[in-house]
Amino acid sequence: MSEPRTDPNLQDPRTAEIAANLADARRAIDEAARQCGREPNDVTLVAVTKTWPAEDVDRLASLGVMDFGENRAQELSEKVEHGESLPHIGEAVQWHFVGQLQRNKVKLVAPVASMVHSVDRASLIGALDRGVAAAERDPLPCLIQVNLDEEPVEGRAGVRPADALALADQVAAAENLELAGVMGVAPHPQATEATEATAEAFQRLVVVSRQIADIYPSATNISAGMSGDFVAAIEAGATHVRLGAVLLGERRIGEVTSEPGGGFPPRPVQCKSRE
């Protein structure tokens, strides 16, 4: 995780607001990691900036955040282009695509993404492989998105755990892609059940991660945890947490998000062994 930097622009109220939120998030990540015997720098904070302007990305970059997540291909492409004119968004910034990707939008993502977290079907693998080749860039790291629901839920993306390894084989075989690990979104049951159900869901993801890493030792990334459950994700072994609302506030009116917003998860950390 990048070290925070001071910035003279902190007098700007929006920057000050984001800086305070970021400091709280970093403290929570650091505490969760240390209680699990992990180094805080082992956990990458991906700031999910969906619906927020590129200027907020620039503010976060001025504060030391280098990893940003976008859910929509068009918005990612536009922010990358606009960011070139802003003072703090440079080549060091890493752009993560974390939403559902349609094959006809691959051409917007393949040239600019540092990692795609949401590979969940064979047809997308082929499209990404061709898109990266056309962009004449280095191989694109990809995560297999695993559906963590115990029962099928309409509209929820991701491959079933039993099918994840077969999909991973296809990514590993693609000339222009790099198999980097797995990604999952925990189900959101009733609040009284959330803590246990969320932890169990992340453990299912860890099981899949181990199965894949046993065959592909470099595919060790686990992208899991959002604003409402990132402590549980770190407890399970997440290497990337995707935070939006706790950094930038609630999504703008009219926007729909599956990410729980507001505040930090109050649950105690009880680390599970990954052995």
C-alpha positions, -999 to 999 in steps of 0.1 A, spaced: 0 0 0 14 34 -10 27 57 17 6 88 22 19 121 9 12 156 21 -2 180 -3 -6 218 -1 -41 215 -17 -55 201 15 -71 234 21 -96 224 -6 -126 210 14 -131 180 -9 -95 170 -7 -95 174 31 -126 152 33 -111 125 11 -78 127 31 -96 121 64 -115 91 49 -84 77 34 -65 79 67 -94 61 85 -94 34 58 -56 29 59 -57 26 97 -84 -1 95 -65 -20 68 -33 -18 88 -49 -30 120 -67 -59 103 -35 -70 85 -13 -68 116 -38 -87 137 -35 -115 111 3 -114 112 5 -98 78 23 -68 66 -1 -39 58 18 -34 25 7 -69 15 -28 -54 10 -34 -32 -20 -61 -5 -16 -80 -1 -49 -100 31 -48 -132 25 -68 -140 58 -84 -171 48 -104 -194 79 -110 -168 103 -94 -149 128 -115 -113 124 -126 -105 153 -102 -112 130 -73 -89 104 -88 -63 132 -89 -69 141 -53 -64 105 -42 -33 103 -63 -19 134 -45 -25 115 -13 -5 85 -24 -31 62 -38 -19 46 -70 -45 19 -77 -80 28 -90 -109 7 -100 -136 14 -126 -168 -6 -133 -176 7 -167 -154 5 -198 -164 39 -212 -158 57 -179 -124 40 -175 -113 52 -210 -125 87 -204 -108 90 -170 -75 77 -184 -77 103 -212 -88 132 -189 -62 122 -163 -34 130 -186 -41 167 -181 -42 165 -143 -12 171 -121 -10 139 -101 -22 111 -124 9 98 -141 23 66 -155 26 52 -119 -12 50 -116 -26 15 -120 -61 12 -135 -81 -19 -124 -113 -29 -143 -136 -44 -117 -170 -45 -134 -187 -68 -158 -170 -65 -192 -189 -69 -225 -169 -83 -254 -177 -52 -275 -161 -30 -248 -128 -48 -246 -112 -24 -271 -116 3 -244 -102 -17 -216 -74 -37 -231 -50 -8 -239 -52 9 -205 -61 -16 -178 -33 -28 -154 -55 -57 -143 -90 -70 -151 -107 -85 -120 -138 -99 -137 -130 -127 -161 -159 -151 -158 -164 -167 -192 -144 -183 -221 -157 -158 -247 -143 -129 -227 -109 -146 -225 -107 -148 -263 -118 -112 -267 -93 -99 -242 -65 -119 -257 -72 -104 -291 -76 -69 -276 -43 -70 -259 -26 -82 -291 -41 -54 -310 -30 -29 -284 6 -42 -287 12 -41 -250 25 -64 -224 4 -94 -212 -27 -82 -192 -30 -97 -157 -65 -112 -152 -84 -125 -122 -110 -152 -124 -143 -139 -109 -158 -165 -87 -195 -165 -78 -196 -169 -40 -234 -174 -36 -243 -208 -21 -274 -209 -43 -277 -194 -78 -289 -157 -78 -302 -142 -110 -279 -114 -123 -249 -123 -102 -218 -127 -122 -189 -151 -118 -180 -187 -125 -191 -214 -101 -162 -225 -78 -162 -260 -94 -156 -244 -128 -130 -219 -119 -99 -240 -125 -110 -248 -160 -114 -211 -168 -80 -204 -152 -65 -230 -175 -78 -210 -205 -65 -177 -192 -31 -193 -186 -30 -206 -221 -38 -173 -237 -7 -158 -253 -15 -122 -243 -30 -127 -208 -14 -134 -174 -33 -155 -149 -30 -135 -117 -55 -149 -92 -92 -147 -83 -118 -122 -74 -151 -125 -55 -180 -104 -42 -195 -117 -10 -233 -121 -9 -252 -95 11 -277 -114 33 -297 -99 62 -275 -79 86 -280 -104 114 -264 -131 92 -239 -110 74 -208 -116 95 -209 -154 94 -221 -156 58 -195 -131 45 -167 -149 62 -179 -183 48 -181 -168 13 -145 -155 15 -133 -188 27 -149 -204 -4 -129 -180 -25 -97 -189 -7 -103 -226 -14 -105 -218 -51 -74 -196 -49 -54 -224 -34 -66 -249 -61 -55 -225 -88 -22 -215 -71 -13 -251 -66 -10 -254 -104 -1 -218 -112 21 -206 -84 22 -170 -95 -16 -167 -95 -18 -157 -58 -38 -124 -59 -72 -125 -41 -94 -95 -48 -121 -94 -22 -138 -70 2 -156 -37 -4 -165 -9 20 -187 -30 42 -167 -62 44 -131 -55 38 -119 -64 73 -134 -99 68 -117 -101 34 -83 -92 49 -89 -118 76 -94 -144 49 -63 -134 30 -73 -108 5 -44 -91 -13 -67 -64 -29 -96 -46 -13 -119 -24 -34 -131 6 -15 -155 33 -28 -180 47 -5 -158 49 26 -133 70 6 -155 92 -16 -190 91 -1 -223 76 -13 -228 72 -51 -244 101 -68 -282 101 -71 -295 79 -99 -265 56 -98 -269 20 -86 -241 1 -68 -239 -33 -51 -212 -19 -28 -223 -13 8 -216 22 18 -209 43 48 -186 36 78 -162 8 85 -171 -28 94 -171 -30 132 -164 -68 134 -134 -81 153 -106 -97 134 -103 -135 139 -79 -147 113 -83 -180 96 -52 -200 87 -44 -202 50 -23 -232 53 
